[in-house]
Amino acid sequence: MNQSFVLGVIMLLLFVERSVAQSYDEIEKLIERRKLADAEKALNEKLAVNSIDDSAHYFLGNLCLFQKNKYDDAVKHFEKCVELKPQTSLYHTQLGQALGRSAQQGGIFAQIGSVGRVKGSFEKAVQLDPDDFEARYMLVLFHLNAPGIVGGSWDVAKQQAREYEKYSSRGSALLWMLIHAQLKEHDKFLSALENAKIVTQIEQDAMQSAVSMEFSNLMQENLWDKAKRISAKFVEISPSKFWGYLYSGRCLLEEKKYDEAIAQLAKSIELEKSYTPAYYYVGVANDRKGDKEKAIEYYQKYVEMEKRGDTVEKVKKRIEELKK
């Protein structure tokens, strides 16, 4: 199972927690059990009975949002949500996300043509509910990533983070973490992480997003000491989440502490069995320490789960070499 799908399901569970519906217990249980096809079928049955059920459109939109071939369908569902309840901030936030993903899939001209609607959706969401962390988060993310020629602005992103301080010091700090990660301000990021506090699931996911971005930055720059400090702090803050153990294992692998790396990666797998890179790194650790049998075992698990891609082909070749 690939990374994007795992992240999608994690975020979908977050959206379930934010659901405005009051009579969707069975749908929520299906999603929590990751029976997404069954959930989609049940939701379509609800719409067949009542085509203006905004909650059904909302759930379906989120299901479509995490399937690459259904981004346009996600847009349609969230457009319907906005049409039915235009004063609901959450619906505008989700419409902005759907428009953005659909545009990315459509290429550069689609992106340029949609950027105004994407930005406008997030701005409307913030206008309707200035206290909504997710809406503010998505608007900051837009300004950090969009080129200036189409309306992106790092200064505006910073302004949004400062403004949100009026509503939540915790949320504002998380927005600054995202900004520091995007701008590769490593010392500022580490300081923000060491002082971070999280309470809600949305805050947890925002922190994970920022930490993931910063960890990737540090790996690319070979700043492993800082990466290790970030990993340790994230485990301390979120001991029930697999990410920190994954990052810690990756750092230990770089330090050639293979047994310790395997232990951390095993904890990561225990907490999230469907995240394929952990299996790959366990394979690498065993490979480097000379345990061919274990290396082959984990490499094969990685190949079976990931199925395709350049790394999969390289791993297949390595498996054959180890079998000789």
Backbone torsions as a table, in degrees:
resi	resn	phi	psi	omega
1	MET	NA	129.9	-171.8
2	ASN	-83.9	168.1	-174.8
3	GLN	-60.6	-43.7	-175.4
4	SER	-63.9	-36.1	179.6
5	PHE	-68.0	-43.9	179.5
6	VAL	-59.9	-47.0	178.4
7	LEU	-61.3	-37.7	180.0
8	GLY	-62.8	-45.3	-180.0
9	VAL	-65.7	-41.1	177.8
10	ILE	-58.4	-46.3	179.9
11	MET	-68.6	-34.1	178.4
12	LEU	-63.6	-40.2	176.8
13	LEU	-62.9	-34.6	174.7
14	LEU	-62.4	-44.4	-179.4
15	PHE	-64.3	-33.2	176.5
16	VAL	-59.5	-43.2	-179.5
17	GLU	-62.9	-29.1	-178.6
18	ARG	-90.6	1.8	-173.0
19	SER	-55.3	139.6	176.5
20	VAL	-87.2	-5.9	-177.3
21	ALA	-77.8	148.0	177.8
22	GLN	-111.8	-11.8	-173.9
23	SER	-124.8	39.9	-175.3
24	TYR	-123.1	32.9	-176.2
25	ASP	-58.2	-44.9	-178.0
26	GLU	-66.4	-38.8	177.6
27	ILE	-61.7	-45.1	-179.0
28	GLU	-63.0	-38.8	179.1
29	LYS	-65.6	-38.7	177.6
30	LEU	-62.5	-42.7	180.0
31	ILE	-67.0	-41.9	179.1
32	GLU	-62.2	-32.5	177.1
33	ARG	-86.6	2.7	177.9
34	ARG	64.4	28.4	173.4
35	LYS	-92.2	72.0	-170.2
36	LEU	-71.5	-34.9	178.6
37	ALA	-64.8	-40.8	178.3
38	ASP	-65.8	-39.2	178.3
39	ALA	-63.7	-43.1	180.0
40	GLU	-62.7	-41.6	178.8
41	LYS	-62.3	-45.2	-179.2
42	ALA	-63.9	-38.0	179.6
43	LEU	-68.5	-40.8	177.0
44	ASN	-63.6	-33.5	176.3
45	GLU	-66.1	-37.4	177.0
46	LYS	-64.5	-41.6	179.7
47	LEU	-68.8	-29.3	177.5
48	ALA	-64.6	-29.4	178.3
49	VAL	-85.0	-38.3	-177.4
50	ASN	-142.8	98.5	-174.1
51	SER	-72.4	-10.3	-179.8
52	ILE	-110.2	27.6	175.0
53	ASP	-79.6	100.6	-175.3
54	ASP	-63.7	-32.3	-179.9
55	SER	-67.4	-38.3	176.9
56	ALA	-64.6	-42.6	177.0
57	HIS	-62.4	-37.9	-179.8
58	TYR	-63.2	-49.9	179.7
59	PHE	-62.1	-45.2	179.8
60	LEU	-63.5	-38.8	177.6
61	GLY	-59.3	-42.5	179.4
62	ASN	-68.6	-37.2	175.6
63	LEU	-61.9	-43.2	179.7
64	CYS	-69.3	-29.8	-175.8
65	LEU	-63.6	-22.1	-178.5
66	PHE	-110.4	25.9	172.1
67	GLN	-130.5	115.3	-169.8
68	LYS	-56.3	-31.7	-177.7
69	ASN	-86.9	7.8	-176.5
70	LYS	-127.4	18.8	-179.8
71	TYR	-61.7	-39.1	179.3
72	ASP	-64.2	-36.4	176.6
73	ASP	-65.6	-38.3	177.3
74	ALA	-59.8	-43.3	178.2
75	VAL	-57.6	-46.2	-177.9
76	LYS	-62.2	-41.7	-179.8
77	HIS	-65.9	-43.4	-179.0
78	PHE	-72.8	-30.9	173.0
79	GLU	-61.5	-39.1	178.1
80	LYS	-66.4	-40.9	176.8
81	CYS	-57.6	-47.1	-179.4
82	VAL	-64.2	-38.7	178.3
83	GLU	-63.3	-41.7	-176.5
84	LEU	-76.4	-38.4	-178.8
85	LYS	-137.2	78.0	-173.7
86	PRO	-67.5	-13.4	-178.9
87	GLN	-94.9	6.9	179.8
88	THR	-91.8	110.5	-176.9
89	SER	-57.0	-43.2	-177.0
90	LEU	-56.2	-38.5	-178.1
91	TYR	-67.2	-37.8	177.7
92	HIS	-67.8	-38.4	177.7
93	THR	-60.8	-46.8	-178.0
94	GLN	-68.7	-34.7	176.2
95	LEU	-62.7	-42.4	178.0
96	GLY	-59.7	-42.5	178.8
97	GLN	-64.6	-43.1	-179.2
98	ALA	-64.9	-42.8	178.1
99	LEU	-61.2	-41.1	179.9
100	GLY	-63.9	-45.0	-179.3
101	ARG	-68.5	-38.9	178.1
102	SER	-62.8	-41.7	-179.9
103	ALA	-65.9	-41.1	179.0
104	GLN	-60.2	-37.9	179.5
105	GLN	-71.3	-26.1	-175.9
106	GLY	-85.5	-9.6	178.5
107	GLY	101.9	-179.1	-170.8
108	ILE	-62.2	-40.7	-178.1
109	PHE	-70.1	-37.3	176.2
110	ALA	-64.2	-38.7	179.2
111	GLN	-63.9	-46.0	180.0
112	ILE	-62.9	-40.5	-178.1
113	GLY	-69.7	-26.4	-175.2
114	SER	-99.5	-11.8	-170.4
115	VAL	-60.0	-34.6	179.0
116	GLY	-64.0	-41.1	179.2
117	ARG	-69.6	-38.0	178.5
118	VAL	-60.7	-53.6	179.7
119	LYS	-60.1	-44.1	-179.0
120	GLY	-62.1	-36.6	179.2
121	SER	-64.9	-44.3	179.8
122	PHE	-68.2	-39.0	178.3
123	GLU	-64.2	-39.9	178.8
124	LYS	-65.2	-40.2	179.0
125	ALA	-61.3	-43.7	178.8
126	VAL	-66.7	-39.3	178.5
127	GLN	-61.6	-42.4	-178.4
128	LEU	-70.6	-35.5	-178.3
129	ASP	-145.0	85.7	-177.6
130	PRO	-61.1	-19.4	-178.4
131	ASP	-87.0	-6.5	-176.4
132	ASP	-75.3	110.6	-176.1
133	PHE	-64.3	-41.8	-177.0
134	GLU	-63.5	-41.6	178.4
135	ALA	-61.5	-44.4	179.8
136	ARG	-65.5	-40.9	179.9
137	TYR	-59.7	-45.7	-178.4
138	MET	-67.8	-34.7	177.7
139	LEU	-67.6	-41.4	176.2
140	VAL	-62.4	-44.1	-179.8
141	LEU	-61.1	-40.4	177.4
142	PHE	-58.9	-49.5	-176.0
143	HIS	-67.9	-27.2	177.8
144	LEU	-74.4	-30.4	-172.3
145	ASN	-103.7	-28.2	-177.1
146	ALA	-77.3	136.5	176.1
147	PRO	-61.7	152.1	-179.5
148	GLY	-59.3	-31.8	-177.1
149	ILE	-64.3	-22.2	179.0
150	VAL	-111.9	13.4	172.5
151	GLY	111.5	-2.2	177.8
152	GLY	-75.4	149.9	-178.6
153	SER	-159.0	119.6	175.6
154	TRP	-63.6	-34.7	178.4
155	ASP	-63.3	-40.3	178.3
156	VAL	-67.4	-38.4	177.0
157	ALA	-58.0	-45.6	178.8
158	LYS	-65.2	-38.6	178.1
159	GLN	-61.6	-41.9	178.9
160	GLN	-63.5	-40.7	178.8
161	ALA	-64.2	-41.1	178.1
162	ARG	-65.7	-42.4	-178.2
163	GLU	-64.5	-34.7	-177.1
164	TYR	-70.7	-15.6	176.3
165	GLU	-55.7	-29.8	179.4
166	LYS	-64.7	-25.5	-175.1
167	TYR	-103.6	-33.7	-178.0
168	SER	-162.1	115.5	177.2
169	SER	-67.8	-34.6	177.2
170	ARG	-63.5	-48.6	-178.6
171	GLY	-63.4	-40.7	178.5
172	SER	-61.7	-41.6	179.0
173	ALA	-61.7	-37.7	178.7
174	LEU	-68.7	-37.3	176.0
175	LEU	-63.6	-38.7	177.6
176	TRP	-66.8	-35.2	175.8
177	MET	-60.3	-43.5	178.5
178	LEU	-61.4	-43.2	179.6
179	ILE	-63.9	-45.7	179.5
180	HIS	-61.5	-38.7	179.0
181	ALA	-65.7	-45.5	-178.5
182	GLN	-63.0	-38.2	-177.5
183	LEU	-89.8	2.1	178.5
184	LYS	57.6	42.0	175.3
185	GLU	-92.8	81.3	-166.2
186	HIS	-63.7	-45.9	-178.3
187	ASP	-65.9	-40.1	177.9
188	LYS	-65.2	-38.2	179.0
189	PHE	-63.4	-47.5	-177.8
190	LEU	-61.7	-41.0	177.6
191	SER	-62.3	-42.9	179.0
192	ALA	-64.4	-40.7	-180.0
193	LEU	-65.1	-41.2	-178.1
194	GLU	-65.7	-22.6	179.7
195	ASN	-106.2	5.2	-174.6
196	ALA	-72.4	145.8	173.7
197	LYS	-132.9	135.8	178.7
198	ILE	-129.5	145.8	179.3
199	VAL	-126.0	-48.1	-174.0
200	THR	-93.2	163.5	177.4
201	GLN	-65.4	-36.0	178.3
202	ILE	-61.9	-41.7	177.2
203	GLU	-64.5	-39.7	177.7
204	GLN	-59.0	-45.5	-178.2
205	ASP	-69.8	-34.0	177.0
206	ALA	-65.6	-41.7	177.7
207	MET	-63.3	-44.0	179.3
208	GLN	-58.9	-41.9	179.6
209	SER	-60.8	-44.7	-179.4
210	ALA	-67.7	-42.9	179.6
211	VAL	-63.7	-41.7	179.0
212	SER	-60.3	-43.9	179.3
213	MET	-63.5	-45.6	-178.0
214	GLU	-67.9	-39.2	178.9
215	PHE	-61.8	-41.0	176.9
216	SER	-62.0	-42.0	177.2
217	ASN	-58.4	-46.6	-176.3
218	LEU	-67.6	-37.2	176.3
219	MET	-62.1	-45.4	-178.7
220	GLN	-62.4	-30.6	-179.0
221	GLU	-96.4	4.1	-179.7
222	ASN	57.5	36.6	177.3
223	LEU	-97.4	69.6	-170.0
224	TRP	-72.7	-29.5	178.0
225	ASP	-62.4	-44.1	178.1
226	LYS	-69.1	-37.6	177.9
227	ALA	-61.6	-39.2	179.9
228	LYS	-66.3	-40.5	178.5
229	ARG	-64.5	-40.2	177.9
230	ILE	-64.4	-42.7	-179.9
231	SER	-60.8	-47.2	-178.8
232	ALA	-62.5	-41.2	-179.7
233	LYS	-67.4	-37.7	-179.0
234	PHE	-68.8	-36.5	174.9
235	VAL	-62.8	-41.1	179.1
236	GLU	-62.9	-42.8	-178.1
237	ILE	-73.6	-39.7	-173.8
238	SER	-130.9	69.8	-176.0
239	PRO	-66.6	-16.8	-179.4
240	SER	-93.2	1.3	-179.8
241	LYS	-102.8	143.4	-174.5
242	PHE	-76.0	-22.0	-172.0
243	TRP	-58.4	-47.1	-176.5
244	GLY	-59.4	-40.9	179.1
245	TYR	-68.2	-36.3	176.5
246	LEU	-62.2	-47.7	-179.6
247	TYR	-64.2	-41.6	179.1
248	SER	-61.7	-43.4	178.2
249	GLY	-61.8	-38.7	179.3
250	ARG	-64.8	-39.6	178.1
251	CYS	-65.9	-43.6	179.9
252	LEU	-65.0	-33.8	176.1
253	LEU	-62.2	-41.5	178.9
254	GLU	-65.4	-32.0	179.3
255	GLU	-82.5	0.0	-179.5
256	LYS	66.1	25.7	174.1
257	LYS	-96.3	76.2	-165.6
258	TYR	-67.8	-42.2	-179.8
259	ASP	-64.9	-41.3	177.9
260	GLU	-66.2	-38.3	178.2
261	ALA	-62.4	-44.8	-179.6
262	ILE	-61.6	-39.6	179.8
263	ALA	-62.9	-43.3	179.1
264	GLN	-67.3	-41.8	179.9
265	LEU	-67.7	-34.3	176.9
266	ALA	-64.0	-38.3	176.8
267	LYS	-64.7	-38.9	176.9
268	SER	-60.3	-45.3	-179.8
269	ILE	-65.7	-37.8	178.3
270	GLU	-58.8	-37.6	-177.9
271	LEU	-84.1	-27.5	179.4
272	GLU	-148.4	94.7	-172.7
273	LYS	-74.3	-13.8	-173.7
274	SER	-98.9	3.0	-178.9
275	TYR	-89.4	106.0	-167.4
276	THR	-67.3	-35.6	-178.0
277	PRO	-56.1	-30.3	179.7
278	ALA	-61.0	-41.4	178.3
279	TYR	-64.5	-40.3	179.0
280	TYR	-60.8	-46.5	-177.5
281	TYR	-68.4	-34.2	174.2
282	VAL	-63.4	-40.6	175.9
283	GLY	-59.8	-44.5	179.8
284	VAL	-62.4	-44.1	-179.0
285	ALA	-61.4	-45.3	178.7
286	ASN	-67.3	-36.8	177.6
287	ASP	-60.3	-46.7	-176.5
288	ARG	-71.1	-27.4	178.6
289	LYS	-88.9	-1.9	173.7
290	GLY	92.3	10.6	178.3
291	ASP	-91.7	87.2	-174.9
292	LYS	-61.6	-42.4	-176.4
293	GLU	-60.2	-47.6	179.4
294	LYS	-69.2	-37.0	178.6
295	ALA	-60.4	-47.3	179.2
296	ILE	-61.7	-42.9	-179.1
297	GLU	-56.8	-48.4	-176.7
298	TYR	-78.5	-33.4	173.7
299	TYR	-60.7	-42.9	-179.5
300	GLN	-65.5	-38.7	176.6
301	LYS	-61.5	-41.7	178.9
302	TYR	-61.5	-47.0	-178.8
303	VAL	-62.9	-43.4	-179.1
304	GLU	-62.3	-36.9	-176.2
305	MET	-85.1	-40.5	-176.3
306	GLU	-80.1	-36.7	172.5
307	LYS	74.8	-46.9	-174.6
308	ARG	-146.3	164.5	179.2
309	GLY	124.3	164.7	-178.1
310	ASP	-61.4	-42.3	-179.5
311	THR	-65.3	-37.5	177.4
312	VAL	-59.4	-44.2	-179.9
313	GLU	-64.2	-40.0	177.7
314	LYS	-64.6	-40.3	179.9
315	VAL	-66.7	-40.6	177.0
316	LYS	-57.5	-43.7	179.6
317	LYS	-63.5	-40.3	179.9
318	ARG	-67.3	-36.6	177.2
319	ILE	-59.6	-44.9	179.3
320	GLU	-63.3	-37.7	178.0
321	GLU	-65.3	-40.3	-178.9
322	LEU	-69.7	-26.2	-178.6
323	LYS	-77.8	-14.9	-177.5
324	LYS	-71.5	NA	NA
